[in-house]
């Protein structure tokens, strides 16, 4: 992995190098979330449940607290017995 540098602007903004954005597939408008790990900052695309639901029909009823079995029962309307 090649090291790259960027400068923080007076507004707290950082420009990510084009080669890095291209390699990661990050485009203008990509929302990122940040985690501190010691002196390091980890950036990753933000996971947005609402956006996921809008593009995946079966995820319209997604509930993070439910098991896959519970979600399938709800989407089918009945519990399927094992064959």
N, C-alpha and C positions, 0 to 999 in steps of 0.2 A: 504494500500500500504506500503510495507516494504521499509525502507530507506537503500540504499547501498552506498558505497564509492568507489572512484577510484582516482588515482593520475595522474596529468598531467606530461608527460615525458618532457625531455629537448627539444624534437622536437615538443612539443605542442600536443602530441597524448594522447588519453585517451582510456583505455580498458573498454568496457562495460561488466558488469558481465554476465556470461553465462546464469543464470536464467532469467535475464531481456531480453537478446537477444532472448531466446527461447520463453518467454511469448509474446513478441511483434512480433515474426516471422522474426526478422532481421537476415540475413545471411551475410557471407563474400561477399563483393561487393555491399551491399545495400548502395545507395547514400542517404545522409541525408541533410536536410536543417535546418538551425537554426534561431530562432527568439529570440530577447532579449525582456523580459518582466520584467522591473524593474531590480532587481538583479538576476532574474531567466533566465535560458536559456532553451528554448523549442526546442527539436529535433523531427523531423518527416521525414518519407521517402519523398524524393524529387519527385515531379510530373514532369514527362518528357513527353511532347507531342509526340515527335518522337518515343519514346518507346511504348507509348500507341497506336499510329497509326500502328506500326508494328505488333501488336498482335490482333488488333480488326479491321477486314476488313471494317466495316461500318464507322469507324472513320478515314479512309484514307483522307476524305475531311473535317475533323474537322477544324473549324475556330472559335476560342474563341469569336469573335465579332458577330457571327451569332446566330439567334434564332433557336430553334429546328425546327420550321416551315420552315425557310429558308433552313436549311440543308436538310430536307426531300424533299422539292421541287427540290433542286439541284440534290439529289441522284436519285429521280424518273424521273426527266426530265420534269415534268409537275406539276401543282398545282391541287390537288384533291379537288373537291368541297365537302362540307359536305353532308352527305346522308340524 
